[in-house]
Amino acid sequence: MPAQIEKESFAIIGRELEHRGICLPAEEEMVTKRVIHTTADFDYVKNLYYSEGAVEKLRKALREGACIVTDTQMAKAGINKKALGKYGGGVYCFMSDEDVAKEAKERGCTRAFVSMERAAALGKPLIFAIGNAPTALVSLYELMAKKCVEPAGIIGVPVGFVNVVEAKELILEKKEEVPCIVARGRKGGSNVAAAICNALLYGIQEKG
């Protein structure tokens, strides 16, 4: 049974953390554990950075109907739409849209930049969950600097080697302005972005 396997997996994670002498902050515990469950990588204990009160602030935004914008169809597919829809939110991903690719080519910019512009134009409270494209984080940073978008939150966990670390650090410069969860360093991925979103949603359900 999938539910039983998941329960057993989390129990193993808990025992492993205890064996390592690691006690996670209560607010962050279930998010970090779900990322470890998704990746089987305990490095996220030290890699995941949470701005002050990020988990509760992001959950509050979701409870109040914030939508999620991702940079990949994989992340979009991995987010629990039923749990999100319960609060009136939805998931958007513009990166693979043909008109986005066409506009990016015509303007000489990246699809990530056009995608973030499209999201900003939605006129809704938005949580950005970026797991693949560091340029999406850079674009967000630039749009925030121009006051074109005020995210309800940012989950910055792109994976890779080129401009990944730098893009994440840019978002951390905004940690006083916007709640954020960032995987510092090279690690991350669309699966991590989806896992964080789901952990936030499931935490609301457990409390509610």
C-alpha positions in Angstrom: 0.0 0.0 0.0 1.5 3.4 -1.0 0.3 5.1 2.1 1.9 2.5 4.3 5.2 2.7 2.4 5.2 6.5 2.7 4.6 6.2 6.5 7.4 3.7 6.9 9.7 5.9 4.8 9.1 8.9 7.0 9.7 6.7 10.1 13.1 5.7 8.6 13.9 9.3 7.9 13.0 10.2 11.5 15.3 7.5 12.9 18.1 8.4 10.6 17.9 12.0 11.7 17.9 11.0 15.3 20.9 8.7 14.7 22.8 11.7 13.2 21.8 13.8 16.2 19.8 16.2 14.1 16.7 17.9 15.5 14.9 20.0 12.9 13.0 23.2 13.8 9.4 22.3 14.3 8.1 24.7 11.6 10.4 23.4 9.0 10.5 19.7 9.9 7.8 18.3 7.6 9.0 20.3 4.6 12.6 19.2 5.0 11.5 15.6 5.6 9.4 15.5 2.5 12.3 16.8 0.4 14.5 14.0 1.9 11.7 11.5 1.2 11.6 12.7 -2.5 15.3 12.7 -3.0 16.8 10.2 -0.4 19.3 13.0 0.2 20.0 14.1 3.7 22.2 17.0 2.5 18.9 19.0 2.4 19.0 19.2 6.2 21.8 21.8 5.7 21.1 23.0 2.2 17.5 24.2 2.7 17.3 27.8 3.8 14.1 29.2 5.2 13.5 32.9 5.6 12.0 34.0 8.9 8.5 32.5 9.3 8.6 31.3 5.7 6.6 28.1 6.2 3.7 29.7 8.0 3.7 32.7 5.7 3.6 30.5 2.6 0.8 28.3 4.1 -1.2 31.5 5.0 -0.9 32.6 1.3 -2.1 29.2 0.1 -5.0 29.1 2.6 -6.0 32.5 1.2 -6.1 31.2 -2.4 -2.6 32.0 -3.8 -1.7 30.2 -7.0 1.6 28.5 -7.8 3.8 29.3 -10.8 6.3 26.7 -11.8 9.1 26.6 -14.5 8.5 23.1 -15.7 5.6 20.8 -16.5 7.2 18.2 -14.3 6.9 20.4 -11.2 3.3 21.3 -12.2 2.4 17.7 -12.6 3.9 16.8 -9.2 1.9 19.4 -7.2 -1.3 18.1 -5.6 -4.0 20.0 -7.5 -6.8 18.7 -5.3 -5.2 19.9 -2.1 -4.4 23.3 -3.7 -7.8 23.7 -5.3 -9.4 23.2 -1.9 -8.3 26.8 -1.1 -9.1 28.2 -4.5 -5.6 28.1 -6.0 -4.3 26.7 -9.2 -1.0 25.9 -10.9 0.5 27.7 -13.9 3.5 26.9 -16.1 4.1 29.0 -19.2 7.6 27.8 -20.1 6.5 25.3 -22.8 3.9 27.5 -24.4 4.5 28.1 -28.1 3.7 31.8 -28.0 6.2 32.2 -25.1 9.0 30.7 -27.2 8.0 32.8 -30.1 8.0 36.0 -28.1 11.3 35.2 -26.4 12.9 34.7 -29.8 11.5 37.9 -31.2 12.7 39.9 -28.2 16.0 38.2 -27.9 15.4 37.2 -24.3 14.8 33.9 -22.5 11.6 31.9 -22.2 12.0 32.1 -18.5 11.8 35.9 -18.5 8.7 35.9 -20.7 7.2 33.2 -18.5 7.7 35.3 -15.4 6.2 38.3 -17.1 3.2 36.3 -18.0 2.8 35.2 -14.5 3.2 38.7 -13.1 0.4 39.8 -15.5 -2.1 37.3 -13.9 -2.9 39.8 -11.2 -3.2 37.1 -8.5 -1.3 36.3 -5.4 1.5 34.0 -6.6 4.0 31.6 -5.1 6.8 30.9 -7.5 8.2 27.3 -7.3 11.3 27.2 -9.5 13.1 23.9 -9.8 15.0 24.0 -13.1 15.7 27.4 -14.6 18.0 29.7 -12.7 17.1 32.4 -15.3 13.6 32.3 -13.9 14.9 33.3 -10.5 17.1 36.1 -12.1 14.0 37.3 -14.0 11.9 37.3 -10.9 14.6 39.4 -9.1 14.6 41.9 -12.0 10.8 42.1 -12.1 10.7 42.6 -8.3 13.3 45.4 -8.6 11.1 47.1 -11.1 8.0 46.6 -8.9 6.4 44.6 -11.7 5.6 41.7 -9.4 5.3 41.2 -5.6 5.4 37.4 -5.0 3.5 35.9 -2.1 6.5 33.6 -1.8 9.4 32.1 -3.7 10.6 28.5 -3.6 14.0 28.7 -5.3 15.5 25.2 -5.9 16.8 25.0 -9.4 19.4 22.3 -10.0 22.6 22.5 -12.1 26.0 24.1 -12.5 25.6 27.3 -14.5 24.4 30.4 -12.7 22.4 28.2 -10.3 24.2 29.2 -7.1 24.3 32.9 -8.1 20.6 33.0 -9.0 19.6 31.5 -5.6 21.8 34.0 -3.8 20.0 36.8 -5.6 16.7 35.7 -4.2 18.1 35.5 -0.7 18.8 39.2 -1.1 15.1 39.7 -1.1 14.4 37.5 2.0 13.3 40.5 4.0 10.7 41.4 1.4 9.3 38.0 0.4 9.0 34.6 2.2 11.4 32.2 0.6 12.7 28.6 0.8 15.9 28.2 -1.1 18.1 25.1 -1.6 21.6 26.7 -1.4 24.3 25.2 -3.7 23.8 23.2 -6.8 21.2 20.7 -5.7 17.5 21.0 -6.3 15.1 20.0 -9.1 11.5 20.1 -10.2 10.7 17.2 -7.9 12.1 19.2 -5.0 10.0 22.2 -5.9 6.8 20.0 -6.1 7.7 18.3 -2.8 8.0 21.6 -1.0 4.7 22.8 -2.3 3.0 19.6 -1.3 4.5 19.7 2.2 3.2 23.2 2.6 -0.3 22.1 1.5 -0.4 18.9 3.6 0.7 20.9 6.6 -2.4 23.1 6.2 -4.6 20.0 6.1 -3.0 18.5 9.2 -3.6 21.7 11.1 -7.0 22.3 9.7 
